Amino acid sequence: QVNFVESGGGLVQPGGSLKLSCVSSGSMASQVWLGWYRQAPGKQRELVASTNTGGTTWYLDSVKGRFTISRDNAKNTVYLQMTNLQPEDTAVYYCNDAARVGAGYNVWGQGTQVTVSS
C-alpha cells in the first residue's frame, strides 16, 4: 500500500499564498495521475487539481489561474502552489493516486489544513 504525507498548510490571509507538498512512499513514476483533493467542513471531498506523467494538468474551475500542480518523480513529491487564496479555499488538502481514487480507492493520509481568514 502506498502512503502519502501532506505538508505545507497553515493560516493565511485572503490574497495570500501557500505551497503544499506531498511525498509518496512509493515510486511516483508508476503513478500516472496524481491529484490534490480538498474537503471543507460539511462538504464532500473534491478533486482540485491533477497531473499525469506526461505533464498534462487539470484544474477545478474555481482554482484555475490561482493554483498550479507540479510533480518531481525523482523526489516522489507532488506540489500544489496556491496563490490569491480566498476563504472558500479553506479545507483539509490531501493528495492521492487519482486513477485509483477514480476507481474507488478510499485510503487517505492525514492531510494538511489550509485556513484562509483575515
Secondary structure by P-SEA (a helix, b strand, c coil): cbbbbbcbbbbbcccbbbbbbbbbccccccccccbbbbbccccccccccccccccbbbbcccccccbbbbbcccccbbbbbbcccccccccbbbbcaaaaaaaccccccbbbbbbbcc
